[in-house]
């Protein structure tokens, strides 16, 4: 998961360096939107109604939820 995100960011940086702003935008869009949706779904799946866990929520907001 983390290596896929890192690869997308490196590819986006190479597109920016080459001046291909359309491909850079599409790469970031297709890399970050699914990542955000996964984190949002994990927040609802791991949400325990009986106790509040702010550390887990913070990790999900920092895109580190799958590590939990």
N, C-alpha and C positions, 0 to 999 in steps of 0.2 A: 504494500500500500504506500509506504513512504518512498520507496524507490521509484514507483510509478509517478508520484507527484514530483519528485526531484528530477526525473527524466523530462517530464513535461515542462518544468521551469527552465531547464537547460535548453530544451528545444525552442522555447519561447524567446529566450535570450539570444539564441543564434538567429532566429527570424528577425528580431529587433535589430541586431547588428547588420544583417543583410538588407534591412529596409523593407521587409515584407510585413507591413502592419496588419494586413488582412489575415494572414496565416498566424501571426502572433496572437491576434484577438481570438481567432477560432481555437487555437491551441489552449489558451488560458480558459476560454469558455468551456470547452469539452473536458478540461482537467479539473477545474475548480467547482463547477456547478454540481457534478455528481459527488464530489468530495463533500460539499456542503449538505447535499441531500442525505448522504450516508450518515453524517454527523447528526443531522436533525432527527433522522429515524432512530439512531442509537440513543439519543436523549430520551425519546419517548419509550423505547423498549426497556432501557435500564432505569427509568424513573420509578423509584419506589415511593408509593404514596404515604407510607407510614413514617418515613424518616427523610429528612432533607439532606442531600449530600452535595454541598457547594463545590467541593474539589472535583468531583466527577463532571459536574456541569461546566466548570472552568476548563477542564481538559477537553471537553467536547467543543467548546467555543474556540479553543486554540488548535483545533483540528487534530488532537491527539487522542480522541475517543477510542479508536480501535486498539490502542495499547493498553487500555484499561480492561 
